[in-house]
Amino acid sequence: MSSSFTNLNKPLLELLISRNVHLVLAYTFFSFSARSLWNQSVLSAFVYLLKSDNPKYVGFLTGLMGMSQLLSSFPSGWLADKYRRDKMLKLGSVVGFFAAASTLIASQMKSFTALGIALSIWGLFWGICNTSVMALFADSIADGDRSYYFMQRQIMQLSGNTFGPAVALYMFTRLGDEWSLNACSIVISVGQVFAIPSLLLLCFMNDDFCIHESDIDTCRDCIHHDNHCDSDLTDSTSGHDHGTDEEYGYECPNVDEDGCQTAQEDMIEKQEIGDEPLSGVCCIPSNRVIPALVASSDLLAGLAAGMSIRYFPIFFLDDLKLTPSQVQIIFILSMTTVALMGRIAQLVGTKIGRIETTIICKCSGSLLLLAMTSAYQCNFSLLVVCTLYLLRTSMVNAPGALTRSVLMDNVPKEERGKWSALESVNMFSWSGSAAIGGILVGMRGISFNFNFTAYVQLFATIPLMFLCGKVRREN
């Protein structure tokens, strides 16, 4: 490729990278850093200790937070689609500051009631912001690139989920490395301060930074036209073929004798490759089958995860007798392995398909959870039990970006806010089913709860099996 082509098309290609992408990635890191610092393991331990080692209250407060998020997510998604997403994000930022302040006060007061109110406000915040952030993020990425950028967002999320426990590890070592209400209260309070940067970033996101189809068509047309002209010059001097612009990651179409293909024809050709048409299922239109099945699978998986996700810290604290610093190290390692497996899943997805990769990962993770509980019941060493936990966590969470990219690729732009609200429903299923998990733990123990979770997660892959070979692969 000549330097003139590079200089001419670089500004055009940069049009396809919205400022919102960088803002959302930064927001994701800061948001999950703060959240994982206080909400990943410390909150469960704090409530467990506050209510005299009774695990059912952990599920009750988590369910309260999830209910608040559920009630706010669908109205927020509808408003984000009808009006502007950036306005919803600014509203969410204000709610977030109230949530952080109320949680800080509740943790210092060591009040169960005040903590319940504070977590309800956090649920309202996540219901408002999660829907708009994900819709705005999808709107700011060109078709065909979403799994890459969704994977970048997942990496930022996992990086934040690693940074938070690292800070908690340092704080617990300075506070005596013991599970106590005072130590947990201090860590929770610091977590609220860490949330401030993410709340401020929400105010800078803007609907005007989104990618529009006219921008994509103009950019592609210019790139194709310049590539054609440049290739004519190159062919006349060197005889080299043209076709792929590897420097920028865009594949240029072949040029026929009448000139360059239009961007619209190129997009249609790409969509047809690897797609098998889907007929309508029951009352679901054919063009909504893919997102409906993906959302159903995510909902079932969320329900399963919610029954156990809040009880892993209790399992480490009460059953394995691990110290706070040891628990934080496990969470740091788990996020590192998830990031690694997520990247591998994204690469494998380009080879065998995103849906097929997701099924493999989800099934493997469920079987590893069953192996972990069996190893604990058979008195295997802590190293074996914790290793199986790490492997299970990495496999279950690795394909998250793949399913979200499939969902966003198969819904129109004007509906992405509503479909993004399903992520909040999944968050509610995590939170709401925690109450069910508490009942199961109280009746049959934590191991039974984990086994039940594994079976439900296996069942959750069934909707995805109907999509094997039906979803277009990404380059």
HELIX and SHEET records of a PDB file:
HELIX    1   1 SER A    3  GLU A   14  1                                  12    
HELIX    2   2 ARG A   19  ASN A   39  1                                  21    
HELIX    3   3 VAL A   42  LEU A   50  1                                   9    
HELIX    4   4 LYS A   56  LYS A   82  1                                  27    
HELIX    5   5 ARG A   85  MET A  109  1                                  25    
HELIX    6   6 PHE A  112  ASP A  139  1                                  28    
HELIX    7   7 ARG A  146  ARG A  174  1                                  29    
HELIX    8   8 LEU A  181  PHE A  194  1                                  14    
HELIX    9   9 ILE A  196  LEU A  201  1                                   6    
HELIX   10  10 LEU A  202  PHE A  204  5                                   3    
HELIX   11  11 ASP A  207  PHE A  209  5                                   3    
HELIX   12  12 GLU A  213  THR A  237  1                                  25    
HELIX   13  13 ALA A  263  GLU A  272  1                                  10    
HELIX   14  14 SER A  286  ARG A  288  5                                   3    
HELIX   15  15 VAL A  289  ILE A  309  1                                  21    
HELIX   16  16 PHE A  312  ILE A  314  1                                   3    
HELIX   17  17 PHE A  315  ASP A  319  3                                   5    
HELIX   18  18 PRO A  324  ILE A  352  1                                  29    
HELIX   19  19 ARG A  354  GLN A  377  1                                  24    
HELIX   20  20 LEU A  382  ASN A  397  1                                  16    
HELIX   21  21 GLY A  400  ASP A  409  1                                  10    
HELIX   22  22 LYS A  413  GLU A  415  5                                   3    
HELIX   23  23 ARG A  416  ARG A  444  1                                  29    
HELIX   24  24 ILE A  446  PHE A  459  1                                  14    
HELIX   25  25 ILE A  462  MET A  465  1                                   4    
SHEET    1   A 2 THR A 244  ASP A 245  0                                        
SHEET    2   A 2 TYR A 250  GLU A 251 -1                                        
END                                                                             
